[in-house]
Amino acid sequence: MTARRGRRTAASRRREARRRTGAVGGAALLLLVVVFWSAIWPYAAGVLILGGLGFVGWWLWRTDRMARGRDRAWRREDAVRAGHRTLARADAMTGTEFEELVAELCRRDGCTEVRRVGGAGDNGADVVGRLPDGRTMVVQCKRYAPSSTVASREMRDLLGSRVHFGADVAIFVTTTRFSRPSETFAAGHGIVAVHRDHLGLWNSGASLESLLGVSGAGQGDTRHRARWKKTYG
């Protein structure tokens, strides 16, 4: 018991010594600042000014970055909404009329030898032609209700159509979205999958070339899908 009390007393003395040392050091530093203030105040003021300017610059940069990010997000959302508005006409079309619309969009973007081949015995293709770079393409068009999804078996049909026609590029265009399996299938087999959002952009002026690298992506996160379901479900 005595030994334990002695250890506690020694520890207390060490803590007290450290406190005294810190207090003396602080007082000495304060004294030095007071004595040499006339010599160091320009440097201290410079540090404070530079620090303030740095903070203001960082705050302005952060504010500008956030504003630009919100503006980009708004522009993307507005473009999608504009595309949806332009698709009201497509939603009212027959299947044949929708195929003609897709063929016309292809011609608008510089595709050649474009013709509609949809109908009985079309071997899974609705539009064929050549891209502006000369590659042959085969296009499947599905005008479905926005609340539905494209199944992966239809992607397989298009893959067979690409083989049948010996086409270099297969494109699937729909007025709805793709299921997860069909999206994965398209990405894995190089099929350009143009869902409703991208069709709206294409119909509003975006080029087919800008859609070729999409391959079904961009259908949004969970919140986007929830909004889609609320709108079209």
C-alpha positions in Angstrom: 0.0 0.0 0.0 2.8 2.4 0.9 4.7 1.6 -2.3 1.6 2.2 -4.4 1.0 5.5 -2.6 4.6 6.4 -3.2 4.3 5.7 -7.0 1.2 7.9 -7.2 3.0 10.7 -5.4 6.0 10.4 -7.8 3.7 10.5 -10.8 1.9 13.6 -9.4 5.3 15.3 -8.9 6.2 14.5 -12.6 2.9 15.9 -13.9 3.4 19.0 -11.8 6.9 19.4 -13.1 5.7 19.2 -16.7 3.0 21.7 -16.0 5.5 24.1 -14.5 7.9 23.6 -17.5 5.1 24.2 -19.9 4.0 27.4 -18.1 7.6 28.7 -18.0 8.1 27.9 -21.7 4.8 29.6 -22.6 5.8 32.7 -20.5 9.2 32.8 -22.1 7.7 32.6 -25.6 5.2 35.3 -24.8 8.0 37.5 -23.4 10.1 36.9 -26.6 7.1 37.9 -28.8 6.6 41.1 -26.7 10.3 42.0 -26.8 10.7 41.3 -30.5 7.2 42.3 -31.6 8.4 45.3 -33.6 10.7 43.0 -35.6 8.3 40.1 -36.2 4.9 41.8 -36.6 5.3 42.3 -40.3 5.9 38.5 -40.7 3.0 37.6 -38.4 0.7 40.0 -40.3 1.9 38.5 -43.6 1.1 35.0 -42.4 -2.4 36.1 -41.3 -3.1 37.9 -44.5 -1.8 35.0 -46.7 -3.9 32.6 -44.6 -7.0 34.7 -45.0 -6.5 35.1 -48.7 -5.9 31.4 -49.0 -9.1 30.6 -47.2 -11.1 33.1 -49.3 -9.7 31.6 -52.5 -10.5 28.0 -51.3 -14.0 29.1 -50.4 -14.6 30.7 -53.8 -13.2 27.7 -55.6 -15.4 25.3 -53.6 -18.5 27.5 -54.2 -17.8 27.7 -57.9 -17.2 24.0 -58.1 -20.5 23.2 -56.3 -22.4 25.7 -58.5 -20.9 24.2 -61.7 -21.8 20.7 -60.5 -25.4 21.7 -59.8 -25.6 23.4 -63.2 -24.4 20.3 -65.0 -26.8 18.1 -63.1 -29.7 20.5 -63.9 -28.7 20.5 -67.6 -28.6 16.7 -67.7 -32.0 16.5 -66.1 -33.4 19.2 -68.3 -32.1 17.4 -71.4 -33.8 14.2 -70.3 -37.0 16.0 -69.6 -36.9 17.7 -73.1 -36.2 14.3 -74.7 -39.2 12.8 -72.9 -41.4 15.7 -74.2 -40.3 15.0 -77.8 -41.1 11.3 -77.4 -44.8 12.0 -76.8 -45.2 11.7 -80.6 -43.2 8.4 -80.7 -45.4 6.9 -77.9 -48.4 7.4 -80.1 -46.9 5.8 -83.2 -47.5 2.4 -84.6 -44.6 0.0 -84.7 -44.0 0.7 -88.4 -44.0 4.4 -87.8 -41.5 4.1 -85.0 -39.2 2.1 -87.3 -39.5 4.9 -89.9 -38.6 7.4 -87.2 -35.5 5.5 -86.3 -34.5 5.1 -89.9 -34.9 8.9 -90.5 -32.8 9.7 -87.4 -30.0 7.4 -88.9 -30.2 9.2 -92.2 -30.1 12.6 -90.4 -26.8 11.6 -88.8 -25.1 10.6 -92.0 -25.9 6.9 -92.3 -26.2 5.6 -95.8 -28.1 2.8 -97.6 -30.7 3.0 -94.8 -33.9 1.1 -95.3 -36.6 -0.4 -93.2 -36.9 -4.1 -93.4 -39.2 -4.8 -90.4 -42.2 -7.0 -90.9 -43.0 -10.7 -91.4 -39.8 -12.6 -91.9 -37.5 -9.7 -90.9 -35.1 -12.1 -89.2 -35.0 -9.9 -86.1 -34.1 -6.7 -87.9 -36.2 -3.5 -88.5 -33.6 -1.2 -90.1 -30.3 -1.8 -91.9 -27.7 0.5 -93.4 -24.2 1.8 -93.0 -22.8 4.1 -90.4 -21.0 7.2 -91.5 -17.7 5.4 -91.1 -18.8 2.7 -93.5 -19.5 -0.1 -91.0 -22.8 -2.0 -91.6 -25.5 -1.9 -89.0 -28.6 -3.7 -88.1 -31.2 -2.0 -85.9 -34.0 -3.5 -83.8 -36.8 -1.1 -82.8 -39.3 -1.7 -80.0 -42.0 0.8 -79.3 -43.1 -0.4 -75.8 -44.9 1.3 -73.0 -42.5 3.2 -70.8 -43.6 1.1 -67.8 -42.3 -2.1 -69.4 -38.8 -3.4 -69.9 -36.9 -5.1 -72.7 -36.1 -8.7 -71.9 -32.7 -10.3 -72.6 -34.2 -12.8 -75.0 -34.9 -9.9 -77.4 -31.2 -9.0 -77.2 -30.3 -12.5 -78.2 -32.6 -12.2 -81.2 -30.8 -9.1 -82.2 -27.4 -10.9 -81.8 -28.7 -13.6 -84.2 -29.8 -10.9 -86.6 -26.4 -9.4 -86.6 -24.9 -12.8 -87.5 -27.6 -13.3 -90.2 -27.0 -10.0 -91.9 -23.2 -10.1 -91.3 -23.5 -6.6 -89.8 -20.6 -4.9 -88.0 -22.8 -3.1 -85.4 -26.1 -4.1 -83.7 -28.3 -1.4 -82.3 -31.4 -1.8 -80.1 -33.7 1.2 -79.8 -36.6 1.3 -77.5 -39.1 3.7 -75.9 -38.6 2.1 -72.5 -35.6 0.8 -70.5 -33.7 -2.5 -70.4 -33.9 -5.1 -67.7 -30.7 -5.7 -65.8 -30.0 -9.0 -67.6 -30.6 -7.4 -71.0 -28.4 -4.5 -70.1 -25.6 -6.9 -69.1 -26.1 -9.0 -72.2 -25.8 -5.9 -74.4 -22.6 -4.7 -72.7 -21.1 -8.2 -73.0 -21.9 -8.6 -76.7 -21.2 -5.1 -78.0 -24.8 -4.2 -78.6 -25.6 -0.5 -78.6 -28.6 -0.3 -76.4 -30.5 2.9 -76.7 -33.1 3.2 -74.0 -35.8 5.9 -73.6 -33.6 8.6 -72.0 -31.0 8.3 -74.8 -33.6 8.0 -77.5 -35.0 11.3 -76.2 -31.6 12.9 -76.5 -31.1 11.4 -80.0 -34.5 12.6 -81.1 -33.7 16.1 -79.8 -30.5 16.4 -81.8 -27.7 14.3 -80.2 -25.9 12.3 -82.9 -26.0 8.5 -83.3 -22.2 8.6 -83.1 -22.4 10.0 -79.5 -24.6 7.0 -78.5 -22.4 4.2 -79.9 -20.2 4.0 -76.8 -23.1 4.0 -74.4 -24.1 0.3 -74.7 -27.0 0.4 -72.3 -25.4 2.4 -69.6 -26.8 5.5 -68.0 -30.1 4.1 -66.8 -29.6 5.8 -63.5 -29.3 4.8 -59.9 -32.0 3.5 -57.6 -33.5 7.0 -57.1 -33.7 7.5 -60.9 -35.4 4.1 -61.3 -37.8 5.0 -58.6 -38.7 8.3 -60.4 -39.1 6.4 -63.6 -41.5 3.9 -61.9 -43.4 6.7 -60.3 -43.7 8.5 -63.7 -44.5 5.5 -66.0 -45.5 2.7 -63.6 
